[in-house]
Amino acid sequence: MVEDDALQARLLCRILDRLGHESVGPAGSIDDALSYARSAPLDGAILDLNVRERSSLPVAEVLRGRSIPFLFLTGYGSGEVPAGLGKVMRLGKPVEPQRLAAALSAIFEGG
C-alpha cells in the first residue's frame, strides 16, 4: 500500500486486515513504494495517486511490468491516469470498506 497520510494508512491497514488481506508497507514515499514495487512479493497494491506532491504513476508502471494488479485511491476528484495503464480502477477517499472489498475482488478477478 502506498499512502502518505498516516491516519489514512492505519485505517486502510485495519480495513485490509478485516478483509483477510495482509498489508505490505505502507510506503509513505514514492522511493519506498518503488522499492516495494520492484522487489516485494505482492499479490496486489493500493496506490495513493499523489504522494507528498509526487505522482505514483512510476510505481504503477513497475507493478504493471510485474503483472501485479493495483488500484488508485485518491482524495482528489481529478488526476489523470495515462492511457497506457489501461482501465485502472480509481476510488475516492475516504473509501467505505465494502467498496474497497468489491474493488479488490474485481482487480484480483481481472475485471
C-alpha positions in Angstrom: 0.0 0.0 0.0 1.2 3.5 -0.9 -0.3 6.2 1.4 1.5 9.3 2.8 -1.2 10.2 5.3 -0.5 8.2 8.5 -4.2 8.2 9.7 -5.4 7.0 6.3 -2.7 4.3 6.2 -3.7 3.0 9.6 -7.4 2.9 8.6 -6.6 1.1 5.3 -4.4 -1.4 7.1 -7.3 -2.2 9.5 -9.8 -2.5 6.6 -7.4 -4.8 4.7 -6.9 -6.9 7.9 -10.6 -7.3 8.4 -11.0 -8.3 4.8 -8.4 -11.0 5.2 -5.5 -9.3 3.3 -2.0 -8.8 4.6 -0.6 -5.3 4.2 2.9 -4.6 2.9 4.0 -1.2 4.0 2.5 1.3 4.0 5.0 3.1 1.9 4.8 6.8 2.7 7.1 8.0 -0.1 7.5 7.2 -3.8 11.0 6.0 -3.2 9.8 3.5 -0.6 6.9 2.5 -2.9 9.3 1.9 -5.8 11.4 -0.3 -3.6 8.4 -2.4 -2.6 7.1 -2.5 -6.2 10.4 -3.7 -7.6 11.2 -6.5 -5.1 8.5 -7.3 -2.6 6.3 -10.4 -3.1 2.9 -8.7 -3.8 -0.4 -10.1 -4.8 -1.9 -6.6 -5.5 -1.5 -2.9 -4.5 -3.4 0.1 -3.5 -1.7 3.4 -4.6 -2.5 6.9 -3.4 -2.3 8.8 -6.7 -0.4 11.7 -5.2 2.2 11.0 -2.5 3.9 14.1 -1.0 3.2 16.0 -4.2 4.7 13.3 -6.4 2.7 11.1 -8.7 2.6 7.3 -8.0 2.5 6.6 -11.8 6.1 5.3 -11.8 5.1 2.8 -9.2 2.1 1.8 -11.2 4.3 1.2 -14.2 6.6 -1.1 -12.2 3.7 -3.1 -10.9 2.2 -3.4 -14.4 5.6 -4.7 -15.6 5.5 -7.4 -12.9 1.8 -8.2 -13.7 0.7 -7.1 -10.2 -2.9 -5.8 -10.1 -3.4 -2.5 -8.5 -5.9 0.3 -8.0 -5.6 4.0 -7.2 -7.1 5.6 -4.1 -7.2 9.4 -4.2 -8.6 12.3 -2.3 -8.6 14.4 -5.5 -11.5 14.3 -7.9 -9.2 14.6 -10.8 -5.8 13.2 -11.6 -5.2 11.7 -15.0 -4.2 8.1 -15.4 -2.3 7.6 -18.7 -4.0 5.6 -21.4 -1.0 3.2 -21.4 -2.1 1.9 -18.0 -5.4 0.8 -19.4 -8.5 0.8 -17.3 -7.2 1.2 -13.8 -9.8 1.4 -11.0 -9.8 4.6 -9.0 -11.6 5.0 -5.7 -12.1 8.2 -3.7 -11.1 8.8 -0.1 -12.4 8.1 2.3 -13.3 4.7 1.0 -16.0 2.5 2.6 -14.8 -1.0 3.5 -17.5 -2.6 1.3 -16.5 -0.6 -1.7 -12.8 -1.4 -1.2 -13.7 -5.1 -0.8 -15.6 -5.1 -4.1 -12.7 -3.2 -5.8 -10.1 -5.7 -4.6 -12.3 -8.6 -5.7 -12.6 -7.0 -9.1 -8.9 -6.5 -9.6 -8.0 -10.0 -8.4 -10.5 -11.5 -10.8 -9.1 -9.4 -13.7 -12.2 -7.3 -14.0 
